[in-house]
Amino acid sequence: MTTRIGILGYGNLGRGVECAVNDAEDMELAAVFTRRDPSSLQLLTKGVPVVNIKDVASYADKIDVMILCGGSATDLPTQTPEYAKTFNVVDSFDTHAKIPEHFSNVDASAKAAGKVALISAGWDPGMFSLNRLYANAILPKGNDYTFWGKGVSQGHSDAIRRVKGVKDARQYTCPIESALESVRSGSNPELSTRQKHTRLCYVVLEEGADAVAVETAIKTMPNYFSDYDTTVNFISQEELNRDHGGLPHGGFVFRAGTTGANGENTHIIEYSLKLDSNPEFTANVLVAYARAIARLNKEGVSGCKTVFDIAPAYLSPLSGDVLRATML
């Protein structure tokens, strides 16, 4: 059975979803929905309609799962509960503190419509979340550690671009190697925010801008840079385009725990990702969970789910027999 996928939003993430769907033999791209003029989009996939978002409801019977590729700040909090009234949906909502509220809103819509929704899929939240859960269940006595990077933080890069005098910028989040090694040693260190990550900024100035003022504004920015050791490098637009045009990311999840009558044995669980393209990897996670959501809907399930609720076999196109014979 082929799963018909819709994509709502065609930025970096939407284009990644298109590639992931084309790589999946059990899926096909049914339509792409946009707030822009549909004629302005050139898809990679020939013959797939590009539709203005105002006409999305007319595709209710033509799409099995709608993958929502908007942003977590302003798009998904309203889009996911709204479109869950019409479609099975998957999103990558990543504002950790607001996930419970988002879940509640989406769950009400999906249950009322008899649809299945999956929120907060990706690598964090998502793959990292699963690894934290597995590790805590296996090693109940211990400590969790999460490190991000080295990679481009799109949110922090946007924050720099809002600083007066900045023309363009990229910001890399970098884990501190000594902190990683202290966790790997099993010493269960207590690490402050500043001890875990540094921030590396590449900034293109507007003509005539005050470099000292810009650097000070960045380094003292609350919630973004003030709690970190931050390095600001001023470069040309050409250098930024040439050397910092990609969107790599990744990170590490650790659980350091003990077992035994007196906690005499130490164990380290480590999961890591090194991603050339953050949006393309996230897109592949979304597509795998879209497969699971389509299956659950056929089973009569409804309501909102997270990665914690989905059995691993539902993510794979392979049958249970094949999975047991080749991967178990």
C-alpha positions in Angstrom: 0.0 0.0 0.0 1.4 3.4 -1.1 1.2 6.2 1.4 0.2 9.5 -0.2 2.2 12.4 1.4 1.4 16.1 1.4 4.0 18.8 2.3 2.8 22.0 3.8 5.6 24.6 3.5 8.5 24.4 1.0 11.6 25.8 2.7 14.7 23.8 3.6 12.7 21.2 5.5 10.0 20.9 2.9 12.6 20.2 0.2 14.2 17.6 2.4 10.8 15.9 2.9 10.4 15.8 -0.9 13.7 14.0 -1.3 12.9 11.6 1.6 9.5 10.7 0.1 11.1 10.1 -3.3 13.6 7.7 -1.6 10.8 5.7 0.0 9.4 3.0 -2.3 6.2 2.8 -0.3 5.4 6.5 -0.5 4.4 9.1 -3.1 4.2 12.9 -3.0 0.6 13.9 -3.7 0.9 17.7 -3.4 2.9 20.6 -2.0 1.1 23.5 -0.3 2.5 27.0 0.0 1.5 30.5 1.2 3.5 31.8 -1.8 2.4 32.1 -5.4 2.4 28.4 -6.5 3.8 29.3 -9.8 6.9 30.6 -8.1 7.9 27.1 -6.8 9.9 24.7 -8.8 9.7 21.2 -7.3 12.2 18.4 -7.8 9.4 16.0 -8.5 7.7 16.3 -11.9 3.9 16.2 -12.1 3.2 17.0 -8.5 0.8 19.9 -8.0 1.8 23.0 -6.1 -1.3 24.4 -4.3 -2.0 27.6 -2.4 -2.6 26.8 1.2 -6.1 28.3 1.1 -7.2 25.3 -1.1 -5.7 22.7 1.3 -9.1 21.3 2.4 -9.9 20.2 -1.2 -7.2 17.5 -0.8 -8.7 15.9 2.2 -9.3 12.6 0.4 -6.1 12.7 -1.7 -3.5 12.7 1.2 -2.9 10.0 3.8 -0.4 12.1 5.9 0.3 15.8 5.8 3.9 16.7 6.9 3.9 20.2 8.3 7.2 22.0 7.6 6.6 25.4 9.2 8.4 27.0 12.1 7.9 26.2 15.8 7.7 29.9 16.9 4.6 31.0 15.0 3.5 28.4 12.4 3.1 25.0 14.1 1.3 26.1 17.3 -1.7 27.0 15.1 -1.2 24.9 12.0 -0.9 21.5 13.6 -4.1 21.6 15.7 -5.9 23.2 12.7 -4.8 20.7 10.0 -5.3 17.7 12.4 -9.0 18.4 12.0 -8.7 17.3 8.3 -5.6 15.2 7.9 -3.3 12.8 9.7 -0.3 15.1 10.4 3.3 15.0 11.5 5.3 18.1 12.7 8.7 18.9 14.1 7.7 21.3 16.9 10.9 21.8 18.9 10.1 24.4 21.6 10.7 21.9 24.4 9.1 23.8 27.2 5.8 24.2 25.2 5.5 20.6 24.1 2.9 19.6 26.7 0.7 22.5 25.7 1.1 21.8 22.0 0.3 18.1 22.6 -2.9 19.0 24.4 -4.1 21.3 21.7 -3.3 18.9 18.9 -4.7 15.9 20.8 -8.1 17.5 21.1 -8.3 18.3 17.4 -7.1 14.9 16.2 -9.4 12.9 18.5 -12.5 14.9 17.5 -11.7 14.3 13.8 -10.7 10.6 14.2 -7.2 11.5 12.9 -3.7 10.7 14.2 -1.1 13.4 14.8 2.6 13.0 15.6 4.3 16.1 17.1 8.0 16.9 17.8 9.6 14.5 15.5 13.2 15.1 14.4 16.5 14.6 16.2 16.0 16.8 19.3 13.2 16.5 20.2 12.9 13.0 18.5 15.8 10.7 18.3 17.6 12.3 21.3 14.4 12.0 23.3 14.1 8.3 22.6 17.6 7.7 23.7 17.1 9.6 26.9 14.1 7.5 27.6 15.7 4.2 26.8 18.8 5.1 28.9 16.8 6.2 31.9 14.8 3.0 31.9 17.9 0.9 31.7 20.1 2.9 34.1 17.7 4.4 36.7 20.6 5.5 38.9 22.6 8.0 37.0 22.8 11.4 35.2 21.8 12.6 31.8 23.9 14.9 29.6 23.0 16.4 26.2 25.5 18.2 24.0 24.6 19.9 20.7 27.0 20.6 17.8 29.2 21.4 16.2 26.5 22.9 14.1 24.7 25.9 12.8 21.9 27.2 15.1 19.4 28.8 12.9 17.7 30.5 15.8 20.9 32.0 17.1 22.0 33.1 13.6 18.7 34.9 13.2 19.2 36.6 16.6 22.5 37.9 15.4 21.0 39.2 12.2 18.6 41.3 14.2 21.5 43.2 15.8 21.9 46.8 14.5 24.8 46.9 12.0 24.7 43.2 11.0 24.1 42.4 7.4 24.4 38.6 7.7 25.6 36.0 10.2 26.0 32.3 11.1 26.3 30.9 14.6 27.8 27.6 15.5 27.1 25.8 18.7 30.2 23.9 19.8 30.5 21.3 22.6 33.5 21.7 24.8 35.8 18.6 24.3 36.9 18.6 27.9 33.3 18.4 29.1 32.6 15.5 26.7 35.6 13.6 28.0 34.7 14.2 31.6 31.2 12.7 31.0 32.8 9.7 29.1 35.1 9.1 32.0 32.1 8.2 34.2 32.9 10.8 36.8 29.3 12.2 36.7 30.5 15.9 36.6 28.2 18.8 37.4 28.5 21.0 34.4 27.2 24.6 34.1 25.9 26.0 30.8 29.2 27.8 30.2 31.2 24.6 30.8 29.3 22.5 28.2 29.2 24.7 25.0 30.8 27.7 23.3 29.3 29.9 20.6 31.2 30.7 17.5 29.8 33.6 15.4 30.7 34.7 11.8 29.3 38.1 11.1 29.1 40.3 8.0 28.8 44.0 9.0 26.7 46.6 7.2 28.8 49.3 5.7 30.0 51.8 8.3 28.8 49.7 11.3 30.6 49.8 14.6 32.3 46.4 15.0 32.9 46.9 18.7 29.3 47.8 19.4 28.1 44.8 17.4 30.4 42.4 19.2 29.3 43.7 22.6 25.6 43.5 21.6 26.0 39.8 20.6 28.1 38.7 23.6 25.7 40.3 26.1 22.4 39.2 24.5 20.3 37.5 27.2 19.0 33.9 26.5 21.3 33.5 23.5 24.9 34.4 24.3 25.4 36.0 27.7 25.7 32.6 29.5 28.3 31.3 27.0 31.9 32.0 26.1 31.3 33.6 22.7 33.7 34.3 19.8 32.8 36.8 17.1 34.6 36.8 13.8 34.0 39.5 11.2 34.2 38.3 7.6 33.0 39.3 4.2 29.7 38.2 2.6 31.8 36.2 0.0 33.5 34.3 2.8 30.2 33.6 4.6 28.6 32.3 1.4 31.7 30.2 0.5 32.5 28.7 3.9 29.3 28.8 5.9 26.5 28.1 3.4 25.5 24.7 4.7 23.4 23.7 7.7 25.4 21.0 9.5 24.5 19.9 13.0 24.5 17.0 15.5 25.3 16.2 19.0 25.5 13.7 21.8 23.2 12.2 24.4 24.8 10.4 27.4 23.5 8.5 30.4 26.1 7.8 33.0 24.8 5.3 35.5 25.7 2.7 38.1 24.6 -0.8 39.0 25.4 -3.3 41.8 24.6 -3.5 45.5 26.7 -0.5 46.2 26.8 1.2 42.8 30.3 -0.2 42.2 29.9 -0.7 38.5 29.7 2.3 36.1 28.1 2.3 32.7 28.0 4.9 29.9 25.4 5.0 27.2 26.3 7.4 24.4 24.3 8.2 21.2 25.7 10.7 18.7 24.8 12.3 15.4 26.9 14.1 12.9 24.7 15.7 10.2 25.8 17.4 7.0 22.2 18.8 6.7 20.1 19.4 9.7 16.9 19.9 7.7 17.4 16.9 5.5 18.0 14.5 8.4 15.0 16.0 10.2 12.9 15.4 7.1 13.9 11.8 7.0 12.7 11.3 10.6 9.4 13.0 9.7 8.9 10.7 6.8 9.6 7.6 8.8 7.0 8.7 11.4 4.5 9.5 8.6 4.7 5.8 7.7 3.9 4.9 11.3 1.0 7.4 11.5 -0.6 6.1 8.3 -0.5 2.6 9.7 -2.0 3.6 13.0 -4.8 5.5 11.3 -5.7 2.3 9.3 -5.9 0.5 12.7 -8.4 3.0 13.9 -6.2 4.9 16.3 -6.8 8.6 16.8 -5.3 11.4 18.9 -1.9 12.9 19.3 1.3 10.9 19.7 5.0 11.5 20.3 8.0 9.4 19.4 7.6 7.7 22.8 4.3 6.2 21.7 5.4 4.6 18.4 6.7 1.0 18.3 9.9 0.9 16.2 8.5 -1.7 13.7 6.0 0.9 12.6 8.8 3.1 11.3 10.2 0.5 8.9 8.8 -0.4 5.4 10.0 -4.0 6.1 7.7 -6.7 7.4 7.9 -8.1 10.9 9.3 -11.4 9.5 12.1 -9.6 7.7 12.9 -7.3 10.7 13.1 -10.3 13.0 15.3 -12.2 10.5 17.7 -9.4 9.7 17.9 -6.8 12.5 16.9 -8.5 15.8 
